Amino acid sequence: MAPQTDLQEVIDSEIKEWHFHIYFHQRNADEHQAALELRDAVLRLRRDGAFIAVPLFRVNTDPIGPHPVGSYEIWCPSESFVSVYSYLCMNRGNLSILVHPLTREQRKDHEVRNAWIGPSFPLDLSTLPVSSAEVPLQYPSLKLGYSSHAPTLSLDERKKLGAAVENILKNEKEAARAPRD
């Protein structure tokens, strides 16, 4: 299947919310403690304004859903994704982290749209629905992610921005050029 290149369809399908699942072997006291310390650090940094990330209150000390070991979830809107991803990459220690988007297709999100920070774990995808009628909104009170009402760039504004970037990069020897359609 060829990658999507229709500008409007690409914009309309942009992912607005993400999950980070922090994994720990539930019978390994050191890993469990490291996972809880990472969670507390994320909460402190959110409080202090580093990024917006919402760990669930619940920490699963046993496998639950598709997750084969102890875990907890951190929700993140696209507005903070880069900051949260960067922080977790640099501070995860030996923990593994499953990263996946939130869309109507939960099974695909966990199976083929996922990424791992650290070693991967096998998931039990049989527990997940193939699709749902609506995008699973979390924390709409924050008005971020899918609940955001912030203005977005128009198609014309995006095209002008793209043309300006291409013009700047035309003199960069290492930068690939966009194909002429």
N, C-alpha and C positions, 0 to 999 in steps of 0.2 A: 504494500500500500504506500503510495506517495505521500510525503508530508504535506499538510494543509498549507496553502499559500494565499488563499483568499483573505484579504486584510480584515473584512468585517467578520468572517467566521472565526478567524484567529482571535480577534478582540472579544467576541461573544463567548468563546469557550475558555477564556483565561480563568485559571484557578485562583480563587480568592481566599480560601482557608485551607489549613494544613494540620496534620497531626504528627507529632513526634512521640513515639512510644519508647520509653527508656526501659531496657531489659536488664534483669538481674536474675541470677540463679537463686531461687527462693531459699534454698538450704545453705547458701554461702553467706555467712554473716558479714564478711568484708564487702562483698558486692552489694548486698542489701543496704548496708550503711552508706556506701559510696553513692548509691542511687538516691537515697534520702538526702544526703548532703548536697547533691547536684540540684535536687528539687528545691531545697531551701535557698540555695544560691540564686536560682532562677526567680523565685518569689521575691527575694531581696532586690534583685536587679530590676524586676518589674516595678516594684514599689518606688525605686529610685529613678525610674524613667529611662532605663537602658533600652527597653523594648516592651512590647506587649506580648505576653505569653501567659496562658492560663492552664496551669496543671490542674487536673481533676483532684478533688479532695481525696478520693479513694485511691489507695495504693493496693494493687492486686498482689497478694503474697502467694497466690497459686495461679496456674494457667487459667485463662479466661478467654472466651471467644476464640479468635484465631491465634492468640498469643500463647506460645508453648511454655513460657516461664513467667516468673514474677515480672510485673511491669506497672507502669503508670503512663498516663497520656498527658501530653502538653498540647493544647490547642494554640494555634498561631494564625493571625490574619496575614494576608499577603503583604500588608504594609510593614510588618516587622519580620518577615520571613528571613531575609538576608542576615539581619542582626542575630536572630535566634539560632539559625543554622551555623553561622560563624562561631557564636559562643559555644554551642554544643560540640562542634568539631574540635575546638581548642581545649575544652574542659571536661570531656566525657571520661577521661581516664581509660580504664579497660572495659567500660560498659559498651554494649551495642545499642544502637538506636535505629529503629525503623522510622522512615519518613515517608508519608504518603499524602496525596491531596484528598480533599473532601469534594466528591462529586456525587451524582446520582448513581454511579456504578461502583458500589463499595468493593465488590470482588476484584474488579480491574484495578481499583485504586491500590489495593493491598498486594495484588499479584504482578501487574505489569507496569504500573505507574509509580512504583515504589523506589526508594533508594535506601541504602544502609550507610550509616556512619559506624564503622567497625564491622566485625564479622556478622554475616547474616544468620538467621535462624529459620528453620522450616516452619511455615504457617499452616494451620488447619483452615483452609478456605471454605470448607463445607458449612461452616457456621455463619457465613456471610450471605446476605441476599445478593442476587446478581444485579438488581437495580431497584431503585425506589422512585416514587412519583416526584419527589422534591429534593432539592439540594439540602443536606442536613445542616441547618443553621445552628450555630452555637453562639451564645452570648450576643444576641442581637441588640441588647441594651448598650453595647459598646459602639454600635454604628460603624463597624469595621468589617472587612471581608465582604461577604455577600450582602450584608446589611448596610453597607456604606452608601451614603447619599452624596458623597463628594463628587464634584464635577470631573468628568474625564475629558481627555483630548478628543476633538472631533477627528473624523477620517482625514479631512483636509489638513488639520494641524499636524497629525501624525505623518502625513506624506511630506509636508514641508520640513519637518524635523528630520525625517529619513534622508531627504535630498541634501539637507545641510550637512549631515554627518558624512554622507558619501562624498560631498565636495571637499570637506576637510581631509578625509582619508585618502583622497586621490594621490596625494604626495607622500604617503606613508608606504615605503617599499614592502614592508612585511604584512600589510593589511590586504586581505582578499577583497576583490571587487565584486559587487553584486552583479549577477548575470543581466544582460540586456534582453528583455523579453520582447 
